[in-house]
Amino acid sequence: MLLSLSWGCSHTGDPITPRRYLAITHSALNRLSFFDLDRKEVVGVLPTQKLPHDMLLSPDGNTLLVINSGAQCLSAYALDSPGLWQQAAAFMASDSSRNPSSGAPLQMGSPHRNTASSPEKVSLNKDAVQTLPESIVRHYRTDGTYPPQASEQHRRVNAESRIACFDCHDRSVGGKPFGPMFSADSSQIYLVHLAYKNLTVLDSRTLAILRQIPLALSENLSPIEVWVHPAKPIAFVTCRNEIGASLPGVILVVDLATGTTAKRIPAGIYPWHLVPDPAGKRLYVNNFQSSTISVIDIDRQEIIDTLVAQNGPAMMSFVPGSDKLLVSCFYTDNVVVLNTTTGVTERVIRVDTNPTSLAFADGGATLYVLCGGESSLNVVDLESGNVTERHQLLFGAYAFHEIRR
């Protein structure tokens, strides 16, 4: 039975709850860590389902939704629960995965494949997340079906009676959910299933599945992320080709009213994220293996420009109050600053290896950069372009989400 999430009642005065922090997924370890931005250290770690990747924060900031791509579910962590922070501190103290990062760069460029080797002598309890009480985390399937090859193992471990697909496989054989976003009014969550090739709509309060739209894709194409128009029943979905094939992908324009594909926009190799400009007129799509950023006119539903970045553009974010787009470049270990009006690269900021997530602080004067190679957090002064602080994180950091209480 699905229970409604309490997005409105919070606990206050808990001294161990950080005021400003980053929630960080570690897909190689099945972990979620918390980095306190004031204390400048990791203050807690919790187990997750298999392959945690993307995250969403509830509108009131009290619930963190973690998309587990290897477990075909999302997990709702109650950030306003004092018990969560007590559990996170206790688990961090005893967790064997809390070894220093290996420091070696990741060998594969696709963050959608769990290819990073774990540190030596790390022994993980695959089912550690199951020991957490529902007051801390609840799990919800993002799709109610599983492929036939999973049936025998599910019966053996009685997984069919559970509300999520726990770690009963050596590797994921399910739908592989990715790329979530809230609707404009936050009443719904949209995400895609890479393996099942569908667009799924969830009720954001109960996390019940409301609708699933099959995507018109050939066998070699898989959806990665969705962006939904805030005022029109239209969704844009990035779809990559087979990993290693070095073939272009496609961006689907889906009519949400009819559930049909209205248009197919040619893309570069491995189109991934969709970031709207501040005016909401254009979408910027990073072609991860083409070193380019495609610019889409949202109303015309076509590419109107292509910006050149560097090898492996991973994440993008507009500098607050400007037309400058920051792009983390996974393979070159740089963050580039692109002027979206002129198309010129105005600055190249050197950071640690394999940078991904970006977040601003101090009104846009400071930039946080997550670097997966060393599993480090770089703090960049944007005026000088220099890294002013480096902080070690748990191994295998994939993405972060900034949270303020």
N, C-alpha and C positions, 0 to 999 in steps of 0.2 A: 504494500500500500504506500502511495506517495504522500508525503506530508508537506504541508506548505512551509516554506522557509520564513523565518522571522526576520524580515528586513526592516527593522524599525526600533527594536528594543536593544539597547546596548548597556554594557556594564561600564562604570566609570570608577576612577580612583584606584585601579589596579597598578601597583608600582612596577610590576615586571613587564607590563605591556609597553612596547616601544611607541614613541610618538610619531616618528618618521622612519620608515623602513622599506626595504626591498624584499618582496617575496620572490624567490628564485627557484626555478625547476631544474632538476638534475636528472635528465633522462637516462644517463648511463648507470645511475645508481638507484633509481626509483625513490628519489628523495625530494623534499621541499624544504628549503632553508630560509631563514629570516636574517637579513643584515640590517642592524640598527644604524641609521645614518648619523645619529648624534653620538653614539658610543663608538662608532666606526669599527664594529665587529659583528660576527655572526652570533646571535643570541638564542637561536633555537633551530632544531631540525625535526622534521616529521617524516614518517614513511608515506609513500604514495602507492597508487596502483601502477601498473606497468607502463613505462615510457611516458611520463608526464611532460607535456610540451607547453601549449598555449594556456593563457589564463584570462579570466574576466573578473572584475570586481563589481559586486552588487552596487546599485545606485547609492545606498546609504553607507557603503564602505565596511559593512560588518561581515560580509560573506565573500570568501575567495573561491571562485570556481576554477578548478584545475582540469584541463582536458587530458585524459589518459589515452594516448593513441594506441597503446598496446593492449588495453583492457576494455576497449569499446564502451567507455563510460566517462562520466565526469564526476568529480568529487567536490562537495561543498564543505569547505572548512570554516568553522564558526570563529572568526577573528575576534569577536566580542566576548568570547568565553574565556574567563581566567584559567579554566582548566586546560585550554589549548596551550597557553604560554607556559604553564607549569609542566605539561607533558612534553612540549618542545624542548624545554631546558633539560629535563630528565633524559629524554631520548638522545639528545645531542651528547650528553656526558657518557652514555654507554654505547653509542652506535659505532660499530666497527668500521663503517665507511668513512668515518671522520679522520682519515689519513690525509697527509698533505697531498696536494695535487702532484701528479707525475711531472708536470712542467713541460711535457712533450706536446708539440702542436698536433691537432687532430689531423688524421690522414685522409679523411673523406670530406668533401666539400658540402655534401647534402646533409643538413641538420635533420632531414626527415628519415634518416636511416641511422639506426643505433650502431655506429661503427667504432666509436672511441673505445680503446682498450681500458679496462678498469685498472686502478693501482694494484700492485701485488699484495697478496695476503688480505684481500677484502672479502669477507664472508657475509653475504646479505641474507637476512631472513625474508624469503619471498613473500610471506604472508604477514609481515609485521603490521601492515596497515589494517588488517582485520582485528587487531587487538585494541584499536582506538574506539572509544565509546561514541555513540551517536551524538552526544552533546558536543563533540569536537568535529566529527566529519561524518557525512552521509554520502552514499554513492548512488548514482543514477545511470542506468543504461542510456546510451544515445541512440541505440538501435536494438530492437528486441529479438532480432534473428542472428544466427551464427552460421557459418559455412558448414557443410556436411562433415568435413574432416575433423571438426572440433567435437562432434557429438559423442564419440566414444569416451574421450577423455573427460568431457563434462559429466557424463554419467558416472564415471569412476570416482570423481571427487565431489559428486553431488552439487556441481556448479549450477545445475538447472534450477535449483531452489533459491539461488541467491539473486540479489538485485543488481549485481555487476559481475563481469567476467574477471575473476581474480587470477593471480599468476599460476595458472595450471598448464601453461605451454612454455616451451623453451623460447619461442618467439611468437609474435602476434600473428594470429590467423583470422582476426576479426575485421571489422569495418574500417578501423583506423580513422577516428574523428580528428579533424584539424580545423584551424582557421575560424574561431567563433567571433561573433559580434552581436551586440544588442541592437534591437530595433530602436528607432528614434525615440519612442516613448518608454523604452526599457521593459516593455511587457513581454517581449519574445526574444529568444536567442536563436540566431541562425548559425549553422555550421555545416561543413561538408564531411562526407566519408570517402576517404581516398580509395579504399578498396571496393566499396559498394557503389561508388559513382552516383551519389545522390546529394541533394541539398535537404537538410533536416531542420525543422522548426520546432523549438521547445517552448513551453510555457516557462517564463523566467521565475515565477514564484514556486510552482510545484515541480518544475523540471520534467514534466510529462511531455511525451512526444505528441505534438499537435498535427504534424504534417511531414510527409517525405516526398520530394520531387525528384524523380529519376532524371539524370542528366544525359543528354544525347551525346555520348562520347564513344569513340572507338576503343578497342581493347588496349591500345598502347597509351591512351591518355588518362590522366587521373586528376581529380580536382584537389586543390590545395587550400584555397582561402576564398571567402565570400565577402563582398561589400554590398550593402543594401541601401538604396536611395532613401533619404529621410522623408521624402514627400511623395514619391511615386512607387507603384508596385513593380519595381525593377531591381534585379540583383545582377552584379558582375561577379563572375567566378573565374579565378585563374586555374588553369589546368596544365600540368607539365607532361612532357613525353617520358618515355622509359628512361630511367637513370642510366647514364653511360652511353646512351645512343647519340647524344649531341644533336638532337633534332628539335625544331621549334615547337612550342606549345600553342595554346589557344586561350582566349578569354571569352567565355560565354556571357551573353546577355540574356537573362532569364526573365520571362514575363511571369510574375508571381500570381497574377490574377488567373491565368490559364494553366500555369505549370509547364509551359513550353519554352523552348529555346528560340528567342526572337532574332538573335544574331550571333555570328561567330567572328571574333576579331583576331586576326593573326598576331602572334606574339613572338618574342625572342625565345631563346633556349632557357627553359625553367622559369617561366613567369611565376611570381610568388605573391608578395604583399600588394595590397591596394590602399594607397594613402590619398585622401582627398586634399586639395589645396584649401587654404583658409576660406576662400569664397565659395567653395562647394561646386565649382564649375568644371574642375579637371580631376582626374585620377592619375596618380603616379604609380607605375608598376615596375618593380625591379626584376629584370631578367637575370637570374642568379648566375647563369653560365654564359651570358652574352656580354657582360660588362656594360650593360646599357639600362636606361630607365625609359620606359614607354610612357608617353603622355597622352591620355585619353580625354577627348571632349565628351563629357557625360551626356549632354543633350543629343549630340550628333552620333554618339556611340561609335566613335572611330578614333584611331591614333592620329594625332595632329603634329607630333614632334617626338624626337628621340634624343635623350641626353646621354652623353658618354660619361660613365663613372670610371671605376677601376675593376679589376678582376674579382668576381664574387660579391656584387652588391647584395647585402643581406637584409639590413633594416633601414628604414627611412623615417625622418621626422623633420617637420618644419620648425625653424627657429621662431620662437614666439614673436608675433608682430612683424614678420618679414616674409619676403619671397624666397628666402634661402633654404634649401633642402639639404639636410645632413644625411649622408649615406655611409653606413659602416661597410667596409669592403673586406670580406672574410679571408680572401687569399693574399691580399697585399698588406694586411695589418695596418690599415689606415682608415680614418674617417675623412671623407671628402665633403667640402662645402660647395654645393652647386647653386649658382644664381639661376633660378628658373625662368627669369625674364630674358637673360642673354644666353643662357646655356653654357656659360663659362664656369670652369672650376676655379673658385676664388681662393681656396686654401686646402692644403692637405695636412691633416693632423696625424702624427705617428702615435700609435698606441700598441698595446701588447697583441699577441697573436690571436687570430680568428675572432675579431670583434663582431658582436651581434646587436643586442638590445641597446637602445639609447633613451635617455631621459634627461630633462632639463631641471635645473634648480636655480635659486637666487634670481628669479625673473628672467632666466635665459642666459645668465652670465656664466653658469657652470653646467658642464655636461657630464653625466654618468655614462660610462661605456662598459658593457659586460664583454669580457674577452675569454672565449672558451678554451684557448690553447693552454694558458696558465691557470685557467679558472680564477681570474682576477677581476676586480672592479677597479677601473681607472677613473680618476676624477680629473677633468680637463677644465682649465681656465680658458674660456673661449676668446677672451681679448688677446691673450698671448699665444694661444694654440698649444700650450704646454700641458703635459700631464703633471699635476701637482701632488697627487696621492695615488698609491697603489695598495689595494687590500686583497689579501688572499681569501679565497672562498672554498667551499667544498668542491671536490673534484667533479668535473663533468657539467659545469654550469651551462644551461641551454638558453634560458630567457628570464627576464625579470619583469616585475610589475611594481611600480612605486605606490606606496600606501601612506596616507597621512591620517592621523587620528584627531 
